[in-house]
């Protein structure tokens, strides 16, 4: 087996990674990867193998049990993961998400009022894509209005390195600095809410959530859980909205179909956006507890493994015409079933909220701007570096 150096692909890999993933997939569903700094891991690019790995109990999210002040659902395994998810999941039920829809609509309307006022051009990232999910998250958590701009900056730097062409995003200086700033702020905010009267926000609720056996989150666990909810819930939803709009504008016939039947097609349109060019390019790390085999590839114990969510969404073994953006996919008998929100016990807790925000944002934008168009040559789009998230730094539009 040949070890693949992703950094050798150059900037074209960030702009459009799908042809590169297709070539990897044609050579096999699993590959050993090396980065320019010498880091190694195994990358799964096949759909069936990805689903198997995402639900495989032989893969751990941590080789060593995380300390209490680092413990959250993304890096724990059963039974700790089962306990933490049980305590948090009740705050993300379908009913609670639906109850937030009127407020999400109100926030969206306000952002678009500001965007279109006296103008015919805007950048959709700072106008709608980024401020909507961070505003929703901050209201959900009870973060004061004055602190929300700091929150956006911290979460962006935690997820997306400032340095160009950076694949090893977790080694960037901005990641560490932003993580520390966000950590300190959250500790203070949680302590303030612990001493104050409950206000109905998520942090206040989680502070007082008690399971049937009287189990509850410790202070350190709550801090760690809130930190990961902010990081996971902001940039991903922002990129889902902007990637989705970009895909629609690049496919006029699909945009026209959605305008013809917006309420009837928006749900499936968002699912196709997630499959075709979703906001998460690669899963979080997993580690092999024992030797595992996916396809013909055997991976030894103690190895790091990632799943290419982007590659699985274009696997022709699962999706007919995988490189075609088709918002009718799934309504015509075509096989679907993307893994943009993961699979198995680590399926994204906030998937329902992300879907709802995106549906509201995209429908409202199309209604307010009936002649919306891209205001830049697509070749000039500035794509985010790294293999963790998929999105653009800027999306100029006109109407």
N, C-alpha and C positions, 0 to 999 in steps of 0.2 A: 504494500500500500504506500502511495506517495503522500507525504505530509504537505498540506496546502498552506502557503503563506498568503493570508488575506491582504496584508499590506502591499503586496506586489501588484495587486489589481489597480491601485491608484485611485484618483478621485472619481473615476467613472463608476466605481463600485458603490459610492455613496449616492450618486445621482440616480442610478438605475441598477440595483443589485440583482434583479430577477434573471437576466441572461447568465450571470455568473452562477447563481444558484441552480439554474437549469442544467448548466454544464456539469456542475458537481453531482446533481441528482442523476444525470445520465450515466455517470461513472460509478454510482452507488449511493445508497441512502444515508451512509454514515462516513464521515471523514475526520482524520486527525488534522487539527489546525495549529499553526504556529503564528505568532504575531512578531512584529519587528523587534520588540523588547525581549523576545524569547519565551513569553508565556505560551503554554500549550493547553488545548482542550479538545474534546471530541464534539463535533457538530452534526446533528441529525437534520437532514434536508428532505426526507421522505415522509409522506403523510401518515401511512400506517405505522411506521416505526416511531414517529413523533407521538402519536396517540398512545402507543404502547409505553413509551418512556415516561410520558407525563403522568401516567397512572401506575407506574411500576414501583412497588414497595421496596425493591432492591436498590432504589436510588434514594439518597438522603438529601435534605436541604442543607445539612450541616454535618461534617464529620465529627465535630465535638459539640456537645450540648452547649447552646449559647448561654451566656450569663443572664441573670434576671433583667438587667437593664438593657439587654439587646433582644429580648425575647419577643417575637411577633410572628404572625402566621406565615410570612414569606420564608423564614429560615428555621422553622421548627418542624419536627416530625411527630407522628403519634407516639405517646398519648398527649404530649404537650400541645401539639397543633390542634388536636380534637377539642381539647379543653378551651384553648384560646378562641378558636373559631366559634364554638358554641356560645361563648360569652358575648361575642361581637356581632354575630350574624343576625340577631333579632333586630338590630338597628338598620338593617338593609333589606327588609322584606319588601315584596312587591307593593304592598299597601302603603308602606311609608314612602317609598319612592314616588308612587303616584300622587300622594298627598303633597309632595314638593313641586309638582308640575306647575300649578298656578304661579308660584314664586319664580320658578325658572323662566316661565314665559314673561313675567314682569321684568326680570333682569335683562332678558334678551331684547325685549322691546326698548328698554332704556338705552342699551348699548347701541342698537341700530338707529334710534332717534339721534343719538350723538354722531354716529358715523355718517348718516346721509344729510345732516343739517347743512344746507348751503354748499354741498360738495357733490361731485360726480365721480370721485376716485378715492380709494382708501387702501390701506394694507389690512387685510382681513385677520392677520395674526394678532396684532395688538388691539384691533377694533372689536373683535368678537371671539376668535378662537381661544386666545389666552385668558382674557378677563372673565369670560363666562364661567368656566369650571373653577377658577380660583375664587371667584365671588361666591359661587354655590358652596364650595368647600368651607370657606371662611364663615359663612352664615351657618352652615351645618355644625361646625365646630365651635362657633361662638367667638370668632376672632374679631377684635375691634376693627372698624373701618380704617382707622389711621395706620394700621399695621399691614394692610393687605398688599401694598406695593412691595414691601420687604419680602413678604411671603412668596410672591411671584418670582422675585429675583433669586431667592434661596432655592426654590424648587427647580427652577430652570438650570441653575448651576449644579445642583445635585444630580440631575438626570442627563444634562447635555454639557460636555466639556467646551470651554471657550476656545481651546487650541484647535486649529484646523487639522483635518485628516487624522483625528485621534480615534483609535479603535478601543484602546484600553482606558475607557472613560473613568473607571473607578480609581485610576492612578493620578488623575488631574488634580492640580492644586486647588482649583475652584471647587471641586467636589468636597474636599476635606474642609475648606473654610466655610462653605455654605452649610454643610452638614453640622458643623459645630455651632454656627449661629442659630440655625433652626432648632437644634437640640436645646440650647440654653433658653431660647424664647419659650419653647413648649413647656419646659420644666417650670418656669415661672408662671405661665398661664394656667397650667393644671393646678398648681398650688393655690393660686388666687381663686379658682373655681371651687376648690375643695373647701375653702373657708367661707365662700359666699352662698347666698340662697340659690337653689337650682333654678336655671332659666329655660330648661327644655332643650338646650343644645346637646350635641352628641357627647361632648366631654362630660357635661353634667350628668347625662344619663349613664354613661359608662362608669363614672365614679360611684354610682349607686346601684349598678346592675349586680344582682346576686342570683346565682343558679339555684336549682332545687336543693342541692346539697350544701347551700350557703357558701359556695365557692365564689370568689370575685377576683377581679384584676388587681394586682398590687400596683403601687404607684409607679414603679419602674416599668412594669408591663404595660400600663396604660400609656405612659409616655412613648414607649417604643411603638405601640400599636397606632397611636395618633400620628406619629412621625411617618410611618409607612403609608397610612391612609392618605396623607397629604401628598407625599411624593408620588405614589401610584395613581392618585386620582386627578392630578392636575395636568401634567404634560401629556399623558395618554389621551385624555378626552379632548384637549386642545388640538392635538394632531389628528384625532379622528374627525373632528369637524373640518379642519382645513384640508386634510387629505381627501375627504369626501367631496368637498366643494370643488377642489382641483380636478378630481376624477370626472365629476359631472360636466365641468366647463370644457374638459378635453374630449368629451363624448356628447356632442349636441343632440344626437338622437335619443340618448338616455335621459338627458335633461328635459327634452321636450316631452318624453313619456311621463316623467315624474310630474311635470307641470300639468299634464292632462288629468292625472288622477293622483294628486299629492297625498291625500289621506289613505288611499288604498294601496299605494306603493311605497310609502316612506319607510315602513318597517323593513321590507325586503331590500330596499335601496341601502339602508344602513348596514344590513348584513353583508351585502355585496361590497360595500366600501371596506368593511372589516376584512373580508377575504382578499380583495383585489390589491389593496395597498393600505393595510391597517397601521395603527400607530405603534405597535410593538413589533420590532423586527426579530428579536431574539429573546428567548425565555431567560429567567434567572437561573443561576447555577444549580446543578445537581451533582451529587457525588456517588460513585459506585461503591456499594458496601461489599459486593462480591463480583466475580466475573459475570458479565452480562453479554448477551448476543442480540443484536438487532440486524436482521438480514443476514448477510454472510460475515459481518464484522463482530469480532469478539473484543470486548473492552475489559481490561484488567480491573481488579478492585483498587479503590483509592484514587480513581481518575475523575477529572472534572468533565461534565457533560452539559452541553447547551442544546436547545431545540431551536431551529430557525423557523419561527412562526411564519415569516414572510415566504420562505421556500415552500412550506407545506400548503399554503393557500394557492400556489400555482402548480401543484402536482397533477399532471394529466391522468394519473391513475385514479384520482378521486374526483377531479373536476373536468367536465367537458369544456373544450375551448378555454383553458385556464387563463390565458393572457387576454381574454375578451372581457371587458367590463359590461355586465348585463344585469340590470336591476330586476329583471324578471326571473333570474336564476332562483331555483327552489320553488317557483310557482308553476313550473312547466314540466315537472317530473325529473329535472336535472339533479344529479346528486350534489348535495351541499354538505354542510357540517364543518365549517371552519373551526380552527382552534385559536382564534385571535384572543380569547379570554382565558386560554389554558384549557385544561382537561383534568379530571380526577379531583382529588381532595383539595388541590390548590387552585381550583377554578376561581376566577376573580370575584371577590365579594361585591365590588362596586359595578359589576357588569350592567345591572339593571339601571343604575343611575347614569352611567355613561351613555347607554343607548337612549334613555329618555332625553337627556340634555342635547344629544346630537340631533335627534328627531325634531325637537322644538327649534333649535338654532337653525337648522337647514331649511325647514319649511318656512319659518318666519323670514329668513333672508331672501328666499326665492319670491315670497309674496311681496316683500317691500321693494325688491329690485327685480322687476320682471324681465329686464334686458341685461342682467348681470353677465359680465364677460371678463376674461383674464386680461390684465393690463400689462403683460410682460411676455416676452418671448419665452416659452417653456424652457428653452435651453439655458436661459439666464437665471433660473431659480437657484437659490442658495440652499442646498440640502444640508441637514444636520449631519455632522460626522458621527462615527461610531456605529456599532451594530446593535445597540440596545433599543433605541427608539427610531421611528421613521417619520420624518416630517421636514418642513421647510422653515427657514428663519423668517421668511417674508412671503406674502401672497398678495401682490398688487392686483386689485380688481377695479372695474369701472361699471357705470350703469347710466 
